[in-house]
Amino acid sequence: MVLKVFFIFGPIYLILTDMLASQYKLNSVEFSTTFKTGKKIHTDNLMVSYTPEHTEFKCAVVVSKKQAKTAIVRNYKRRQIFNVIKELHINNENQLEGVWMIVTIKKKSLSINHTQIQEELNSVVHKF
């Protein structure tokens, strides 16, 4: 696992560059069916859409251009959330098995940190 240092608007952020493997990411057809027919859970900073009746775990993260204008910020938040999801998948593999989920970040949550994202996703996963 490699740590890289990125400079985003002043402070230094450490990002784990070990992303979620592509086999765990939703393709476009799976994404649209999960978004349309999935159950939705809203938290203060996130909206999670999920469908639990599948054979393997897959996910997607959405950070829209309306919420974060620059690609640097969008990709930073996406990597941060994928990192939390990867940790959750490793720790709670039985709970996430067979779940397809889409995590959408809300506009006011661009300033939240890694631990807040982790707490919210933990609470959402326990609702599955």
N, C-alpha and C positions, 0 to 999 in steps of 0.2 A: 504494500500500500504506500503510495507516494503522496507527500504533502507538497502542494504548490502554494505560493503566496500571490494573491491578486490584490491590486490596489483599486478600490472602488470608492470614489468620493472621499478620500482622506484616510480613514482607518484601514488597518490591514486585516484581511479575512483569510483564515486558513480553510481550504476546501479539500476534502478527500476526493481525489480524482478517480477513485475506483467506482465507476457508475454501475447501475443495474444492468445486467446482461440483456442483450436484445431479445432473447427468448422469453423474457418476462415482460416485454412491452407489448401493448395492444397495437394491432394493425388498424387500418382505417375502417374496415368493415366491423371488426370487433368493437372499436371505439364508438361508432355510431349506434350500434345496437345496445351497448352498455349505457350510453348517454340517454337514449330514448326510452328504454324499457327498465332501466335500473332504479333501485330505491335510492333516495337521496337523504343524506344526513348533513345538516348545517351546523357549523360551530361558529365561533366569533370570527375566525380568520379563514376558514376553509369550507368548501362544499365538496362532499364525497358522494359520488354516484357509484353504486356497486350492484353486481349480480352474482349471487353465491353458487349457482348450480352448474359449475363447469368442472373440468378435470384437473386443470392446472391454474396456478396463480399468475395473473398478468395485471399490469397497471399502466396508467398514463398520467402525466402531470400537465395542467394547462395554466399558463400565465399569459393573459391576453395583452395585446399591444395597447389596449385602452388603459390597462392598469400600470404597466411599466413601458415607458416610451422607447427606451433603448434596449437593444438586444443583449447588451452586457448584463443589465439588471435582470431581464427575463431569464437568461440562461443561468445566472447565479442562483436565483430562487428555485429554478427547476432542478438544478444539481443538488441544492440543499435539501429539497423535498425528496428527491430520489434517494439520497443518502439515508434519510430517516426511514424511508420505506424499505430500503435494503436491510437496515438494522432490525426493523420490525419483522421482516420476512425471516431473517435468521433466528430471531428470538421466539417468535410466535408462529412457527411454520405450520402447526396443526390448525390454528385459527384461520390463517390466510389461504390454506389449501383449497383450490377450486373457486377462488374469488377473483372476479375481474373488477377492478376499480379505477375510477378517474378522480384525481384530486385537483380541484380548481381553487386557485388562490383568490381571495377577495382583495379589493383595492386597498383597504386600510391596513392590510397585513403585510405590506411590502417591508415594513420596518421591524417585523418580529424576528427573533433569533432562533437558533437551532433547537434550544431546549423547549421553547414554547410550541414550536411545530411538533416536536417529539411528543409532548404532553397531549396535544390535541389529537394527533393521529393515534396515540395509544388509547385514548378514550373512545375514539370512533371504532377502532378495531375490536374493542371489547363489546361493542354493540352488535357486531355481526352475529 
